[in-house]
Amino acid sequence: MVDLKGLKFGDGVVIVWRDSSGLDGWQYGEPRVQTQRVITKGYVVANDGEAIVVTGTVVNKMIRYAPLTIPYGAIEEIELDPPDHPEQGKEGG
């Protein structure tokens, strides 16, 4: 597994993480533990030592599409994912 704290802007990653879930309204009977295993592939846009922010599209440091914040505690696996194109993930690329 990659060192989470060493990840920086533009690093391509594949993250396997456990998502929480919730239900709306009254529920009867015993509560069910129902979480989902999620695989997210994208580029690091922020990393504060407690959570990592990943997005699928980076134009520059100021323009990101639909960033997703994943807390470190939810991450089961993380690997580097080299870009398909040399400019992909770089500022302005």
C-alpha positions in Angstrom: 0.0 0.0 0.0 1.2 3.5 -0.8 2.1 5.9 2.0 -1.1 8.1 2.2 0.6 11.1 3.6 3.2 11.2 0.8 0.5 11.6 -2.0 0.4 15.0 -3.6 -1.5 17.0 -6.2 -1.7 15.2 -9.6 -0.8 11.8 -8.4 -3.0 9.2 -10.1 -4.5 6.7 -7.6 -6.8 3.8 -7.3 -8.5 3.7 -3.9 -10.5 0.9 -2.4 -12.6 2.2 0.5 -15.6 1.4 2.6 -18.5 3.8 2.2 -21.1 4.5 5.0 -24.8 4.2 4.3 -27.9 5.6 5.8 -31.7 5.1 5.6 -34.4 7.6 5.7 -37.5 7.3 7.9 -38.5 4.9 10.6 -37.0 1.4 10.5 -38.3 -1.6 12.3 -36.5 -4.7 13.7 -32.8 -5.1 14.2 -30.5 -2.6 12.5 -28.5 -4.0 9.5 -24.9 -3.1 8.9 -24.9 -2.2 5.3 -21.8 -0.6 3.8 -20.4 -0.7 0.3 -16.9 -1.4 -0.9 -16.1 1.3 -3.4 -13.3 1.6 -6.0 -12.4 5.2 -7.0 -9.8 6.0 -9.7 -8.6 9.6 -10.1 -6.2 12.3 -9.3 -5.2 13.7 -5.9 -6.2 17.4 -5.6 -5.7 17.7 -1.8 -4.4 15.7 1.1 -4.4 17.0 4.7 -3.1 14.0 6.6 -6.6 12.9 7.7 -8.5 12.7 4.3 -7.6 12.7 0.6 -9.6 14.5 -2.1 -9.7 12.8 -5.5 -11.2 13.9 -8.8 -11.5 12.4 -12.2 -10.7 15.6 -14.1 -8.1 18.2 -13.4 -7.6 21.2 -15.6 -5.3 23.1 -13.2 -5.1 23.6 -9.4 -8.2 25.8 -9.5 -10.5 23.8 -11.7 -11.6 20.3 -10.6 -14.7 18.3 -11.5 -16.7 16.7 -8.7 -14.0 16.2 -6.1 -14.6 13.4 -3.6 -13.2 13.5 0.0 -12.3 10.1 1.4 -11.3 9.9 5.1 -8.1 7.9 5.7 -10.0 5.6 8.1 -12.3 4.4 5.3 -9.4 3.4 3.0 -8.7 -0.3 2.7 -6.2 -0.2 -0.2 -4.5 2.4 -2.3 -2.2 2.1 -5.3 -0.6 4.6 -7.6 -2.1 4.7 -11.1 0.3 6.1 -13.7 -1.4 8.4 -16.2 -2.3 7.3 -19.7 -1.0 10.5 -21.1 2.2 12.3 -19.9 0.4 15.6 -19.3 -2.6 14.0 -17.5 -2.8 15.1 -13.8 -0.4 18.0 -14.2 -1.3 21.6 -13.7 -2.7 22.9 -17.0 -2.7 19.3 -18.5 
